[in-house]
């Protein structure tokens, strides 16, 4: 158990809908990262938050957004969903420049 | 910009034989290097890291990796493979600047055959 929790574990929704994925980092970790893992594109970095502030954006679509709250949990919002958004979404947390600890992921299926 | 390459999509090795999973990187500064393993339907698990110091790094489950600055490589090794080592392995790099992000390689699928 990495200490990072993600909910929900599975999510099935329809095209055009909006969903919110939640992540709680390890105790004391200020950094939260979001990744998308699909079969054909590997692990893609989406966004990084540090102590509530956005630090870096990767390959994140404009339909996607995220935030980190004062209690350090983070939410990833995906809107106007398309079939191609079906993937595993991982959250990871880290302390400083150390290794990342990954959550178990949320499997999103868009029908 | 930092980047990571894992030149082999798939590595097959017989149980008991040594294994190597290759990784090369590109960064403008000093690299922080990491290896992660992913088992089916699971998140990535940290195996080991190189920050500074000894070029041979030992990690979890008997894995080790060798940092080679001149070849910009960080290959993952294990002297004797187990069937249970079969998984997807990711190499990652981060520049040693605060706020820089991790870049992951595309992954290498390791199959250890009994």
HADDOCK unambig.tbl for C-alpha pairs under 7 A between the chains (distance, minus, plus):
assign (segid A and resid 42 and name CA) (segid B and resid 106 and name CA) 5.59 0.50 0.50
assign (segid A and resid 43 and name CA) (segid B and resid 104 and name CA) 6.90 0.50 0.50
assign (segid A and resid 43 and name CA) (segid B and resid 106 and name CA) 6.94 0.50 0.50
assign (segid A and resid 55 and name CA) (segid B and resid 99 and name CA) 6.69 0.50 0.50
assign (segid A and resid 97 and name CA) (segid B and resid 98 and name CA) 6.92 0.50 0.50
assign (segid A and resid 101 and name CA) (segid B and resid 45 and name CA) 7.00 0.50 0.50
assign (segid A and resid 101 and name CA) (segid B and resid 46 and name CA) 6.94 0.50 0.50
assign (segid A and resid 102 and name CA) (segid B and resid 43 and name CA) 5.70 0.50 0.50
assign (segid A and resid 102 and name CA) (segid B and resid 44 and name CA) 5.69 0.50 0.50
assign (segid A and resid 102 and name CA) (segid B and resid 45 and name CA) 6.81 0.50 0.50
assign (segid A and resid 103 and name CA) (segid B and resid 43 and name CA) 5.74 0.50 0.50
assign (segid A and resid 104 and name CA) (segid B and resid 42 and name CA) 5.54 0.50 0.50
assign (segid A and resid 104 and name CA) (segid B and resid 43 and name CA) 4.53 0.50 0.50
assign (segid A and resid 105 and name CA) (segid B and resid 43 and name CA) 6.10 0.50 0.50
